[in-house]
Amino acid sequence: MIRVRTTVNGRVREAEVEPRRLLADFLREDLGLRGTHLGCEHGICGACTILVDGEPARSCLMLAVQADGRALTTVEGLAPGDGELHPIQQAFHERHGLQCGFCTPGFLLTTHYLLARGEDLGSDEELRAALAGNLCRCTGYQNIVEAVRDAAARLSQGGLR
């Protein structure tokens, strides 16, 4: 067993883990953060995307021990915690950027990363390319693109939190 100490959604968490424990399993099973979904378990679908030190990462491809000393953000860490949705979540809800919801956590965190960079999102084709690491089987992506643009507009008024 190896001791892992990480900051998850702003809170320091410590646990003893098996050396080969996947980060996704650590988050879901050990910490009870079930918003991180496991789809393909090969890093292809993006459902397990979280932010590691602010950068998107596939938690199904990382070991929990690799998160030692790092800051992790999961979908549970987006909302302020008072029952209010984060502006990105609100935009996805209002623009119907989700259907079954399985891929949504990965899209939300990828969107957070894209918007935190503060760069122009470009054309719809360029935005789709930036989101290409996340797969959705339900929406056809147009509502996701519209939700990302809506979130960008909301956050340009109030800043990314």
TORMARKOL-501772 format. One record per atom (N, C-alpha, C): residue number from 1; residue in one letter; x, y, z. Coordinates in pm, 1 decimal. Each point is the difference from the previous one (the first is absolute). Layout:
! residues N
+------+------+----------+----------+----------+
: resi : resn :       xx :       yy :       zz :
+------+------+----------+----------+----------+
:  NUM :    a :        X :        Y :        Z :
...
+------+------+----------+----------+----------+
//
This chain:
! residues 161
+------+------+----------+----------+----------+
: resi : resn :       xx :       yy :       zz :
+------+------+----------+----------+----------+
:    1 :    m :     83.7 :   -118.3 :      0.0 :
:    1 :    m :    -83.7 :    118.3 :      0.0 :
:    1 :    m :     88.4 :    125.0 :      0.0 :
:    2 :    i :    -48.6 :    101.6 :    -69.4 :
:    2 :    i :     72.3 :    126.6 :     -9.8 :
:    2 :    i :    -93.0 :    112.6 :     45.0 :
:    3 :    r :     53.4 :     89.6 :     79.8 :
:    3 :    r :    -78.8 :    112.7 :     49.3 :
:    3 :    r :     -3.4 :    109.1 :   -107.5 :
:    4 :    v :   -121.7 :     46.6 :    -32.3 :
:    4 :    v :    -20.9 :    106.8 :    -97.3 :
:    4 :    v :    -64.8 :    116.7 :     71.2 :
:    5 :    r :     57.4 :    116.6 :    -22.2 :
:    5 :    r :    -57.9 :    123.6 :     54.2 :
:    5 :    r :    -19.8 :     94.8 :   -117.9 :
:    6 :    t :   -123.4 :     38.5 :    -21.5 :
:    6 :    t :    -34.0 :     85.9 :   -112.7 :
:    6 :    t :   -106.9 :     99.7 :     42.9 :
:    7 :    t :    -12.2 :    106.3 :    -73.8 :
:    7 :    t :   -106.6 :     96.4 :     24.7 :
:    7 :    t :   -106.3 :    -23.9 :   -105.9 :
:    8 :    v :   -119.1 :    -36.4 :     45.0 :
:    8 :    v :   -109.5 :    -29.8 :    -91.1 :
:    8 :    v :   -110.4 :    101.6 :     23.8 :
:    9 :    n :    -30.1 :     76.8 :   -103.0 :
:    9 :    n :   -104.2 :    103.2 :      8.0 :
:    9 :    n :     23.1 :     94.3 :    118.0 :
:   10 :    g :    127.9 :     32.6 :     21.7 :
:   10 :    g :     36.4 :     94.9 :    103.8 :
:   10 :    g :     17.0 :    -58.8 :    139.0 :
:   11 :    r :    -17.8 :   -128.6 :     13.2 :
:   11 :    r :      9.4 :    -65.5 :    131.7 :
:   11 :    r :    111.6 :   -105.5 :     -1.2 :
:   12 :    v :     88.2 :      6.2 :     98.3 :
:   12 :    v :    109.3 :    -97.7 :      8.0 :
:   12 :    v :    -57.8 :   -135.7 :     36.9 :
:   13 :    r :     39.0 :   -100.3 :    -77.7 :
:   13 :    r :    -45.6 :   -136.5 :     23.5 :
:   13 :    r :    121.4 :    -91.3 :      5.8 :
:   14 :    e :     -1.5 :    -94.8 :     94.1 :
:   14 :    e :    108.1 :    -98.1 :     13.5 :
:   14 :    e :    -59.4 :   -138.5 :      5.9 :
:   15 :    a :     72.3 :    -95.5 :    -57.0 :
:   15 :    a :    -45.1 :   -138.8 :      4.7 :
:   15 :    a :    117.2 :    -92.1 :    -31.1 :
:   16 :    e :    -12.6 :   -122.2 :     46.6 :
:   16 :    e :     92.7 :   -107.0 :    -36.5 :
:   16 :    e :    -59.1 :    -70.5 :   -121.1 :
:   17 :    v :     79.5 :    -14.8 :   -105.2 :
:   17 :    v :    -50.7 :    -63.1 :   -122.1 :
:   17 :    v :     96.5 :   -107.8 :    -48.4 :
:   18 :    e :    -54.5 :    -93.3 :    -72.3 :
:   18 :    e :     83.0 :    -98.3 :    -69.0 :
:   18 :    e :     79.3 :     73.5 :   -107.9 :
:   19 :    p :    122.8 :    -39.2 :    -25.8 :
:   19 :    p :     81.6 :     70.4 :    -99.5 :
:   19 :    p :    -63.7 :      9.4 :   -139.0 :
:   20 :    r :    -82.3 :    -96.1 :    -36.2 :
:   20 :    r :    -59.6 :     -2.4 :   -132.9 :
:   20 :    r :   -144.3 :     52.2 :     -3.6 :
:   21 :    r :    -43.5 :     62.0 :    108.0 :
:   21 :    r :   -136.9 :     54.1 :      6.7 :
:   21 :    r :    -13.9 :    116.1 :    -97.7 :
:   22 :    l :    -98.2 :     -8.3 :    -89.2 :
:   22 :    l :    -23.3 :    107.5 :    -94.8 :
:   22 :    l :    -55.9 :    122.8 :     72.1 :
:   23 :    l :     35.0 :    115.6 :    -49.1 :
:   23 :    l :    -49.3 :    123.4 :     58.6 :
:   23 :    l :   -152.5 :      6.0 :     -6.4 :
:   24 :    a :    -58.7 :    -43.8 :   -109.1 :
:   24 :    a :   -146.7 :      0.0 :    -11.1 :
:   24 :    a :    -62.5 :    -85.3 :    109.8 :
:   25 :    d :     57.3 :   -115.9 :     27.2 :
:   25 :    d :    -53.0 :    -86.9 :    105.5 :
:   25 :    d :     21.2 :     61.6 :    137.9 :
:   26 :    f :    113.3 :     65.7 :     20.0 :
:   26 :    f :     27.1 :     69.6 :    125.2 :
:   26 :    f :   -106.7 :    107.5 :     23.3 :
:   27 :    l :    -26.9 :     79.7 :   -102.2 :
:   27 :    l :   -100.2 :    106.5 :     13.3 :
:   27 :    l :   -139.2 :    -57.0 :     25.4 :
:   28 :    r :    -37.4 :    -98.4 :    -78.9 :
:   28 :    r :   -136.4 :    -54.6 :      8.0 :
:   28 :    r :    -21.3 :    -86.1 :    124.4 :
:   29 :    e :     90.3 :    -92.0 :     22.8 :
:   29 :    e :    -20.5 :    -98.8 :    106.1 :
:   29 :    e :     52.1 :     45.1 :    136.3 :
:   30 :    d :    120.1 :     55.0 :      1.6 :
:   30 :    d :     60.3 :     37.7 :    127.8 :
:   30 :    d :    -52.4 :    134.0 :     51.7 :
:   31 :    l :    -23.3 :     94.7 :    -91.7 :
:   31 :    l :    -44.4 :    132.8 :     42.1 :
:   31 :    l :   -149.5 :     22.0 :    -20.8 :
:   32 :    g :    -67.4 :    -91.6 :    -67.1 :
:   32 :    g :   -144.0 :     11.5 :    -20.6 :
:   32 :    g :    -40.8 :    107.3 :    -99.6 :
:   33 :    l :     91.4 :     42.0 :    -86.3 :
:   33 :    l :    -29.1 :    101.2 :   -101.4 :
:   33 :    l :    -39.7 :    -69.4 :   -129.7 :
:   34 :    r :   -124.9 :    -34.6 :    -10.2 :
:   34 :    r :    -48.3 :    -82.0 :   -110.8 :
:   34 :    r :    -30.7 :     77.1 :   -127.3 :
:   35 :    g :     23.7 :    130.6 :      0.7 :
:   35 :    g :    -20.6 :     79.0 :   -120.5 :
:   35 :    g :    101.7 :    -29.0 :   -108.1 :
:   36 :    t :    113.7 :    -53.6 :     38.8 :
:   36 :    t :    101.6 :    -40.8 :    -96.5 :
:   36 :    t :    -43.2 :   -135.5 :    -55.0 :
:   37 :    h :    -39.3 :     -1.9 :   -126.1 :
:   37 :    h :    -54.3 :   -122.6 :    -58.6 :
:   37 :    h :    107.8 :    -81.1 :    -71.0 :
:   38 :    l :    -20.9 :   -129.0 :     -1.8 :
:   38 :    l :     89.1 :    -91.2 :    -72.5 :
:   38 :    l :    -76.9 :    -56.0 :   -118.6 :
:   39 :    g :     47.5 :     32.0 :   -119.3 :
:   39 :    g :    -65.8 :    -48.4 :   -121.1 :
:   39 :    g :     81.5 :   -108.7 :    -65.2 :
:   40 :    c :    106.6 :     39.6 :    -66.2 :
:   40 :    c :     79.6 :    -94.7 :    -77.0 :
:   40 :    c :    114.8 :    -59.9 :     79.3 :
:   41 :    e :     45.5 :     71.0 :    102.4 :
:   41 :    e :    115.9 :    -39.4 :     80.0 :
:   41 :    e :    127.8 :    -15.2 :    -82.4 :
:   42 :    h :      3.3 :     71.4 :   -114.7 :
:   42 :    h :    118.4 :      0.1 :    -86.5 :
:   42 :    h :     41.5 :    141.6 :    -37.9 :
:   43 :    g :    -62.7 :    101.6 :     61.6 :
:   43 :    g :     35.2 :    138.4 :    -27.1 :
:   43 :    g :    -54.7 :     57.3 :   -128.7 :
:   44 :    i :    -96.2 :    -67.8 :    -59.2 :
:   44 :    i :    -52.0 :     43.3 :   -129.2 :
:   44 :    i :   -126.2 :     84.7 :     11.9 :
:   45 :    c :    -89.1 :    -32.1 :     92.4 :
:   45 :    c :   -132.0 :     63.8 :      1.8 :
:   45 :    c :     -5.2 :    133.1 :     73.8 :
:   46 :    g :     88.6 :     23.5 :     95.6 :
:   46 :    g :      3.3 :    126.4 :     72.2 :
:   46 :    g :    -95.3 :     10.4 :    117.3 :
:   47 :    a :    -80.2 :   -102.4 :     26.7 :
:   47 :    a :    -96.0 :      6.0 :    110.5 :
:   47 :    a :     68.8 :     13.8 :    135.7 :
:   48 :    c :    123.0 :    -43.1 :      9.5 :
:   48 :    c :     73.2 :      3.0 :    127.3 :
:   48 :    c :     88.6 :    123.3 :     13.2 :
:   49 :    t :    -16.7 :     97.5 :    -89.6 :
:   49 :    t :     85.5 :    118.7 :      2.0 :
:   49 :    t :    -17.9 :     78.7 :    129.2 :
:   50 :    i :    112.0 :     32.3 :     61.2 :
:   50 :    i :      5.0 :     89.4 :    116.4 :
:   50 :    i :    109.0 :    102.3 :    -29.8 :
:   51 :    l :     17.9 :     95.0 :     88.9 :
:   51 :    l :    111.0 :     93.9 :    -13.2 :
:   51 :    l :    105.1 :    -35.7 :    103.9 :
:   52 :    v :    122.5 :    -12.7 :    -45.0 :
:   52 :    v :    114.1 :    -26.4 :     87.9 :
:   52 :    v :     90.8 :    121.2 :    -11.1 :
:   53 :    d :     10.5 :     72.7 :    110.2 :
:   53 :    d :     73.8 :    126.4 :     -0.5 :
:   53 :    d :    -48.3 :     90.3 :   -113.9 :
:   54 :    g :   -132.0 :     -0.8 :    -22.7 :
:   54 :    g :    -61.1 :     87.1 :    -99.2 :
:   54 :    g :      0.4 :    -50.4 :   -142.1 :
:   55 :    e :     61.7 :   -114.5 :    -24.6 :
:   55 :    e :      9.1 :    -56.5 :   -135.0 :
:   55 :    e :    -90.2 :   -121.7 :    -11.4 :
:   56 :    p :    -69.2 :    -17.7 :   -112.0 :
:   56 :    p :    -84.8 :   -119.1 :    -15.2 :
:   56 :    p :     83.7 :   -127.6 :     -1.5 :
:   57 :    a :    -52.0 :   -101.3 :     66.1 :
:   57 :    a :     68.1 :   -129.8 :      4.9 :
:   57 :    a :   -103.5 :   -110.1 :      3.5 :
:   58 :    r :     33.6 :   -112.4 :    -58.3 :
:   58 :    r :    -86.7 :   -117.8 :      2.1 :
:   58 :    r :     30.8 :    -77.2 :    127.5 :
:   59 :    s :    -94.1 :      0.2 :     92.7 :
:   59 :    s :     24.7 :    -66.3 :    128.2 :
:   59 :    s :      0.1 :   -151.8 :    -11.7 :
:   60 :    c :    -46.0 :    -53.5 :   -113.5 :
:   60 :    c :      7.1 :   -145.1 :    -19.0 :
:   60 :    c :    138.8 :    -43.6 :    -45.0 :
:   61 :    l :     84.4 :     96.3 :    -37.5 :
:   61 :    l :    135.6 :    -32.1 :    -44.8 :
:   61 :    l :    106.4 :     37.3 :    102.7 :
:   62 :    m :    -40.7 :     65.2 :    107.4 :
:   62 :    m :     94.3 :     41.1 :    104.9 :
:   62 :    m :    -14.3 :    -89.4 :    121.0 :
:   63 :    l :    108.7 :    -23.8 :     66.3 :
:   63 :    l :     -4.1 :    -70.8 :    126.7 :
:   63 :    l :    -24.0 :    101.9 :    111.6 :
:   64 :    a :    -63.8 :    -43.8 :    105.0 :
:   64 :    a :    -25.5 :     88.4 :    113.9 :
:   64 :    a :    130.8 :     55.0 :     56.5 :
:   65 :    v :    104.8 :    -81.3 :      0.6 :
:   65 :    v :    128.2 :     45.9 :     54.6 :
:   65 :    v :     58.7 :    114.9 :    -81.9 :
:   66 :    q :    -37.6 :     11.6 :   -126.5 :
:   66 :    q :     47.0 :    110.3 :    -83.2 :
:   66 :    q :    -65.0 :    132.7 :     38.2 :
:   67 :    a :   -107.1 :     -6.2 :     76.1 :
:   67 :    a :    -69.5 :    120.9 :     44.4 :
:   67 :    a :     55.4 :     52.8 :    131.7 :
:   68 :    d :     93.8 :    -71.2 :     58.8 :
:   68 :    d :     56.2 :     42.6 :    128.2 :
:   68 :    d :     57.8 :    141.1 :    -12.6 :
:   69 :    g :    -43.4 :     89.2 :     89.5 :
:   69 :    g :     49.9 :    136.4 :      1.6 :
:   69 :    g :    -60.6 :     91.9 :   -104.7 :
:   70 :    r :   -100.6 :    -47.0 :    -71.9 :
:   70 :    r :    -58.1 :     78.6 :   -108.9 :
:   70 :    r :   -140.3 :     46.0 :     35.7 :
:   71 :    a :    -46.3 :    100.8 :    -70.9 :
:   71 :    a :   -135.3 :     52.5 :     19.7 :
:   71 :    a :    -91.6 :    -58.0 :   -107.5 :
:   72 :    l :   -107.9 :    -62.8 :     42.9 :
:   72 :    l :    -96.0 :    -62.1 :    -90.8 :
:   72 :    l :   -133.0 :     73.2 :      7.1 :
:   73 :    t :    -63.2 :     15.8 :   -114.2 :
:   73 :    t :   -135.4 :     53.4 :     -4.6 :
:   73 :    t :    -86.9 :   -100.6 :    -72.6 :
:   74 :    t :   -106.4 :    -41.2 :     65.5 :
:   74 :    t :    -99.4 :    -87.5 :    -61.1 :
:   74 :    t :   -125.5 :     82.4 :    -25.1 :
:   75 :    v :    -97.0 :    -58.9 :    -65.4 :
:   75 :    v :   -123.7 :     71.7 :    -29.4 :
:   75 :    v :    -68.9 :     47.4 :    128.1 :
:   76 :    e :     18.6 :    -73.3 :    108.9 :
:   76 :    e :    -58.9 :     41.0 :    127.4 :
:   76 :    e :     59.4 :    130.8 :     50.8 :
:   77 :    g :    119.4 :     34.0 :    -47.3 :
:   77 :    g :     67.2 :    120.6 :     44.8 :
:   77 :    g :    -35.9 :    125.0 :    -78.3 :
:   78 :    l :    -82.1 :    -12.5 :   -103.4 :
:   78 :    l :    -35.6 :    117.9 :    -79.0 :
:   78 :    l :   -101.0 :     89.9 :     70.3 :
:   79 :    a :   -108.1 :    -56.8 :     48.3 :
:   79 :    a :   -106.5 :     80.3 :     60.3 :
:   79 :    a :     46.9 :     56.9 :    133.5 :
:   80 :    p :    -48.9 :    119.3 :     35.4 :
:   80 :    p :     43.5 :     62.7 :    124.6 :
:   80 :    p :    -43.9 :    -73.7 :    126.3 :
:   81 :    g :    -94.7 :    -92.2 :     -8.6 :
:   81 :    g :    -37.3 :    -80.4 :    115.6 :
:   81 :    g :   -122.9 :     46.6 :     73.6 :
:   82 :    d :    -59.6 :    108.1 :    -44.1 :
:   82 :    d :   -119.2 :     50.8 :     66.4 :
:   82 :    d :   -127.5 :    -32.8 :    -77.9 :
:   83 :    g :      5.6 :   -102.1 :    -82.3 :
:   83 :    g :   -113.3 :    -39.7 :    -82.0 :
:   83 :    g :     -3.2 :     70.8 :   -134.4 :
:   84 :    e :     87.7 :     97.6 :    -17.1 :
:   84 :    e :      8.2 :     75.1 :   -124.9 :
:   84 :    e :     90.8 :    -76.0 :    -96.5 :
:   85 :    l :    -31.9 :      4.7 :   -128.1 :
:   85 :    l :     85.0 :    -61.4 :   -100.9 :
:   85 :    l :    110.8 :     96.9 :    -40.1 :
:   86 :    h :    113.0 :    -55.5 :    -38.7 :
:   86 :    h :    106.7 :     79.3 :    -59.7 :
:   86 :    h :    -54.5 :     52.9 :   -133.7 :
:   87 :    p :     43.8 :    116.9 :    -46.8 :
:   87 :    p :    -49.0 :     51.9 :   -128.1 :
:   87 :    p :     16.4 :    -97.6 :   -117.3 :
:   88 :    i :    104.5 :    -79.6 :      1.0 :
:   88 :    i :     16.4 :    -99.6 :   -106.8 :
:   88 :    i :   -110.3 :   -105.5 :     10.3 :
:   89 :    q :    -26.7 :    -47.5 :    120.6 :
:   89 :    q :   -106.7 :    -98.4 :     19.2 :
:   89 :    q :   -135.2 :     59.4 :    -39.3 :
:   90 :    q :    -24.1 :    124.4 :     38.4 :
:   90 :    q :   -125.4 :     67.0 :    -32.3 :
:   90 :    q :    -17.6 :     12.2 :   -150.7 :
:   91 :    a :    107.1 :     35.7 :    -70.3 :
:   91 :    a :     -6.6 :     12.1 :   -145.7 :
:   91 :    a :    -30.3 :   -135.0 :    -64.6 :
:   92 :    f :     63.2 :   -106.3 :     46.9 :
:   92 :    f :    -27.8 :   -133.1 :    -55.2 :
:   92 :    f :   -145.7 :    -39.0 :     26.5 :
:   93 :    h :    -50.0 :     32.7 :    116.9 :
:   93 :    h :   -138.8 :    -30.7 :     34.3 :
:   93 :    h :    -96.3 :     77.7 :    -90.8 :
:   94 :    e :     20.7 :    128.8 :    -10.5 :
:   94 :    e :    -92.6 :     83.8 :    -76.0 :
:   94 :    e :      9.0 :    -21.5 :   -150.1 :
:   95 :    r :    115.9 :    -35.0 :    -50.5 :
:   95 :    r :     18.9 :    -22.1 :   -144.1 :
:   95 :    r :    -19.1 :   -146.7 :    -39.4 :
:   96 :    h :    -40.0 :    -82.0 :     94.8 :
:   96 :    h :    -21.2 :   -144.0 :    -25.1 :
:   96 :    h :    126.6 :    -65.0 :    -57.0 :
:   97 :    g :    113.6 :     34.0 :     61.4 :
:   97 :    g :    128.5 :    -55.8 :    -41.5 :
:   97 :    g :     25.1 :   -136.0 :     61.4 :
:   98 :    l :   -104.2 :    -65.7 :     43.6 :
:   98 :    l :     11.8 :   -133.3 :     56.3 :
:   98 :    l :   -129.7 :    -74.6 :    -27.0 :
:   99 :    q :      9.1 :   -128.3 :     -4.7 :
:   99 :    q :   -119.9 :    -81.4 :     -9.4 :
:   99 :    q :      6.8 :   -107.1 :    106.7 :
:  100 :    c :     72.5 :   -106.8 :    -25.2 :
:  100 :    c :      6.5 :   -104.3 :    103.5 :
:  100 :    c :     88.5 :     45.7 :    115.8 :
:  101 :    g :     94.1 :     92.3 :    -26.2 :
:  101 :    g :     84.2 :     56.1 :    104.1 :
:  101 :    g :    128.5 :    -75.9 :     27.6 :
:  102 :    f :     19.4 :   -112.6 :    -62.7 :
:  102 :    f :    118.3 :    -80.1 :     30.6 :
:  102 :    f :    129.6 :     72.7 :    -36.4 :
:  103 :    c :      2.5 :     65.3 :   -113.3 :
:  103 :    c :    120.8 :     69.3 :    -45.5 :
:  103 :    c :     13.4 :    139.5 :     59.6 :
:  104 :    t :   -106.1 :     50.6 :     59.4 :
:  104 :    t :     -6.4 :    140.2 :     42.6 :
:  104 :    t :    111.8 :     42.9 :     94.4 :
:  105 :    p :     36.0 :    -76.1 :    103.4 :
:  105 :    p :    108.8 :     46.7 :     87.7 :
:  105 :    p :    129.7 :     28.7 :    -76.2 :
:  106 :    g :     34.1 :    -85.0 :    -93.5 :
:  106 :    g :    120.8 :     21.8 :    -79.7 :
:  106 :    g :    -10.6 :    125.1 :    -85.1 :
:  107 :    f :   -116.3 :     21.9 :    -60.7 :
:  107 :    f :    -20.4 :    121.6 :    -79.7 :
:  107 :    f :      5.6 :    124.4 :     87.7 :
:  108 :    l :    -59.3 :     -5.4 :    118.7 :
:  108 :    l :     -0.1 :    116.0 :     89.1 :
:  108 :    l :    142.4 :     39.3 :     39.9 :
:  109 :    l :     80.6 :    -98.4 :     34.5 :
:  109 :    l :    136.8 :     29.8 :     42.7 :
:  109 :    l :     88.6 :     41.6 :   -117.0 :
:  110 :    t :    -22.2 :    -57.9 :   -116.0 :
:  110 :    t :     74.0 :     43.2 :   -119.3 :
:  110 :    t :    -37.4 :    143.6 :    -34.3 :
:  111 :    t :   -128.5 :     31.7 :     10.4 :
:  111 :    t :    -45.9 :    136.7 :    -24.7 :
:  111 :    t :     62.6 :     96.6 :    100.0 :
:  112 :    h :      4.0 :    -39.8 :    126.1 :
:  112 :    h :     62.2 :     84.3 :    102.4 :
:  112 :    h :    145.0 :     29.7 :    -37.8 :
:  113 :    y :     71.3 :   -101.4 :    -40.3 :
:  113 :    y :    139.3 :     16.5 :    -41.1 :
:  113 :    y :     10.8 :     96.0 :   -118.7 :
:  114 :    l :    -82.7 :    -20.1 :   -102.8 :
:  114 :    l :      5.5 :     84.7 :   -118.9 :
:  114 :    l :    -28.5 :    145.6 :     34.9 :
:  115 :    l :    -99.8 :     22.5 :     83.5 :
:  115 :    l :    -37.2 :    136.8 :     35.2 :
:  115 :    l :    100.3 :     63.9 :     94.5 :
:  116 :    a :     63.3 :    -79.1 :     84.3 :
:  116 :    a :    100.9 :     53.7 :     92.8 :
:  116 :    a :    121.7 :     51.7 :    -75.2 :
:  117 :    r :     25.8 :    -56.5 :   -116.0 :
:  117 :    r :    113.8 :     45.2 :    -81.1 :
:  117 :    r :    -23.6 :    139.8 :    -55.6 :
:  118 :    g :   -126.4 :     39.7 :    -10.0 :
:  118 :    g :    -33.5 :    134.3 :    -45.1 :
:  118 :    g :     23.0 :     26.7 :   -147.1 :
:  119 :    e :     18.1 :   -104.4 :    -76.6 :
:  119 :    e :     23.1 :     16.0 :   -143.5 :
:  119 :    e :   -132.9 :      2.3 :    -74.9 :
:  120 :    d :      2.6 :     54.8 :   -118.9 :
:  120 :    d :   -117.7 :     -0.2 :    -86.4 :
:  120 :    d :    -33.6 :   -145.9 :    -34.0 :
:  121 :    l :   -127.0 :    -32.3 :      5.7 :
:  121 :    l :    -41.6 :   -137.4 :    -28.5 :
:  121 :    l :      2.2 :    -32.9 :   -148.3 :
:  122 :    g :     11.3 :    101.3 :    -84.3 :
:  122 :    g :      7.9 :    -22.1 :   -143.9 :
:  122 :    g :   -134.3 :    -35.1 :    -60.3 :
:  123 :    s :      5.7 :    -58.1 :   -117.1 :
:  123 :    s :   -120.6 :    -41.0 :    -72.3 :
:  123 :    s :    -60.4 :   -123.0 :     67.9 :
:  124 :    d :   -120.8 :    -35.1 :    -42.0 :
:  124 :    d :    -60.8 :   -121.9 :     54.0 :
:  124 :    d :     86.4 :   -122.0 :    -29.1 :
:  125 :    e :     61.2 :     -4.7 :   -117.0 :
:  125 :    e :     87.8 :   -112.8 :    -34.2 :
:  125 :    e :    120.4 :     -5.5 :     93.2 :
:  126 :    e :     58.3 :    115.8 :     29.9 :
:  126 :    e :    114.5 :      4.4 :     90.6 :
:  126 :    e :    -40.5 :    -38.2 :    142.4 :
:  127 :    l :   -116.6 :     43.9 :     41.9 :
:  127 :    l :    -49.2 :    -36.6 :    133.1 :
:  127 :    l :    -27.0 :   -149.1 :      7.6 :
:  128 :    r :    -59.5 :    -54.6 :   -103.5 :
:  128 :    r :    -23.6 :   -145.2 :     -2.8 :
:  128 :    r :    132.9 :    -76.5 :      8.4 :
:  129 :    a :    101.1 :     50.3 :    -67.2 :
:  129 :    a :    132.2 :    -63.8 :      5.6 :
:  129 :    a :     57.0 :      7.7 :    141.4 :
:  130 :    a :    -21.1 :    112.7 :     68.1 :
:  130 :    a :     50.1 :     14.7 :    137.4 :
:  130 :    a :    -72.1 :    -94.9 :     95.7 :
:  131 :    l :   -122.5 :    -35.4 :    -32.2 :
:  131 :    l :    -80.1 :    -90.4 :     83.4 :
:  131 :    l :      9.8 :   -146.1 :    -44.8 :
:  132 :    a :     76.9 :    -27.4 :   -103.2 :
:  132 :    a :      1.6 :   -131.9 :    -63.5 :
:  132 :    a :     44.4 :   -114.2 :     90.6 :
:  133 :    g :     65.5 :     29.0 :    109.8 :
:  133 :    g :     41.4 :   -104.6 :     92.2 :
:  133 :    g :   -113.0 :    -52.0 :     87.3 :
:  134 :    n :   -118.0 :     57.9 :    -16.2 :
:  134 :    n :   -117.9 :    -43.7 :     74.6 :
:  134 :    n :   -104.7 :    -46.6 :    -99.9 :
:  135 :    l :    -47.1 :   -121.0 :     19.2 :
:  135 :    l :    -97.5 :    -57.4 :    -92.2 :
:  135 :    l :   -139.7 :     -0.8 :     60.8 :
:  136 :    c :    -97.5 :     31.4 :    -83.5 :
:  136 :    c :   -140.2 :     -3.5 :     40.5 :
:  136 :    c :    -76.4 :    -81.6 :   -103.0 :
:  137 :    r :    -83.8 :    -89.5 :     46.3 :
:  137 :    r :    -78.7 :    -82.4 :    -90.7 :
:  137 :    r :   -141.8 :     51.9 :    -17.9 :
:  138 :    c :    -39.3 :    101.6 :     78.2 :
:  138 :    c :   -139.8 :     40.7 :      1.6 :
:  138 :    c :    -30.1 :    133.0 :    -67.6 :
:  139 :    t :     84.8 :    101.1 :     17.2 :
:  139 :    t :    -42.1 :    136.1 :    -32.8 :
:  139 :    t :     25.4 :     45.3 :   -141.9 :
:  140 :    g :     94.9 :    -56.3 :    -69.3 :
:  140 :    g :     35.7 :     52.0 :   -130.8 :
:  140 :    g :     91.4 :    121.1 :      9.3 :
:  141 :    y :     39.4 :     39.4 :    119.1 :
:  141 :    y :    100.5 :    102.6 :     28.2 :
:  141 :    y :    -44.8 :    144.5 :    -20.0 :
:  142 :    q :   -100.8 :     29.8 :    -81.1 :
:  142 :    q :    -35.0 :    139.5 :    -23.9 :
:  142 :    q :    -41.2 :     70.4 :    129.1 :
:  143 :    n :    -80.3 :    -66.1 :     82.0 :
:  143 :    n :    -40.6 :     62.6 :    126.3 :
:  143 :    n :    117.9 :     15.0 :     96.0 :
:  144 :    i :     96.7 :    -88.3 :     -9.1 :
:  144 :    i :    120.6 :     11.6 :     82.7 :
:  144 :    i :     78.8 :    122.8 :    -43.7 :
:  145 :    v :     16.3 :     19.1 :   -130.0 :
:  145 :    v :     70.2 :    117.1 :    -52.5 :
:  145 :    v :    -71.2 :    127.5 :     45.5 :
:  146 :    e :   -132.8 :      1.5 :    -10.3 :
:  146 :    e :    -76.7 :    116.6 :     42.7 :
:  146 :    e :     14.0 :     23.1 :    150.9 :
:  147 :    a :      3.7 :   -107.5 :     77.3 :
:  147 :    a :     16.3 :     13.1 :    145.2 :
:  147 :    a :    136.7 :     57.4 :     35.6 :
:  148 :    v :    104.5 :    -42.6 :    -69.6 :
:  148 :    v :    134.3 :     52.3 :     26.7 :
:  148 :    v :      4.4 :    149.3 :    -32.7 :
:  149 :    r :    -59.1 :     38.5 :   -111.5 :
:  149 :    r :     -2.3 :    142.6 :    -36.6 :
:  149 :    r :    -81.1 :     81.1 :    101.2 :
:  150 :    d :   -111.9 :    -54.9 :     45.4 :
:  150 :    d :    -82.1 :     67.5 :    100.7 :
:  150 :    d :     78.3 :     14.0 :    130.5 :
:  151 :    a :     68.4 :   -105.8 :     39.7 :
:  151 :    a :     80.2 :      5.2 :    122.2 :
:  151 :    a :    109.8 :    105.5 :    -12.3 :
:  152 :    a :     61.8 :      8.0 :   -116.5 :
:  152 :    a :    104.5 :    101.0 :    -21.8 :
:  152 :    a :    -57.3 :    140.1 :     16.6 :
:  153 :    a :   -120.1 :     22.4 :    -53.5 :
:  153 :    a :    -63.3 :    131.8 :     12.4 :
:  153 :    a :    -32.7 :     30.9 :    146.1 :
:  154 :    r :    -52.8 :    -97.8 :     71.7 :
:  154 :    r :    -33.1 :     19.6 :    141.8 :
:  154 :    r :    124.5 :     32.7 :     81.5 :
:  155 :    l :    106.5 :    -74.5 :    -27.8 :
:  155 :    l :    122.2 :     17.3 :     79.0 :
:  155 :    l :     76.5 :    126.5 :    -37.0 :
:  156 :    s :    -19.7 :     49.2 :   -121.5 :
:  156 :    s :     67.1 :    124.5 :    -36.7 :
:  156 :    s :    -57.8 :    116.0 :     79.6 :
:  157 :    q :   -122.0 :    -17.3 :     46.3 :
:  157 :    q :    -64.3 :    103.2 :     81.3 :
:  157 :    q :     40.3 :    -11.0 :    146.6 :
:  158 :    g :     13.6 :   -124.3 :     49.6 :
:  158 :    g :     25.1 :    -16.8 :    142.5 :
:  158 :    g :    132.2 :    -64.4 :     36.7 :
:  159 :    g :     78.5 :    -41.9 :    -97.6 :
:  159 :    g :    128.2 :    -64.2 :     30.6 :
:  159 :    g :    -13.0 :   -146.5 :     31.1 :
:  160 :    l :    103.6 :    -76.9 :    -25.6 :
:  160 :    l :      1.6 :   -143.7 :     25.5 :
:  160 :    l :     32.1 :    -25.0 :    145.1 :
:  161 :    r :    -80.6 :    -82.5 :     63.7 :
:  161 :    r :     28.3 :    -35.1 :    139.7 :
:  161 :    r :     22.1 :   -147.2 :     13.0 :
+------+------+----------+----------+----------+
//
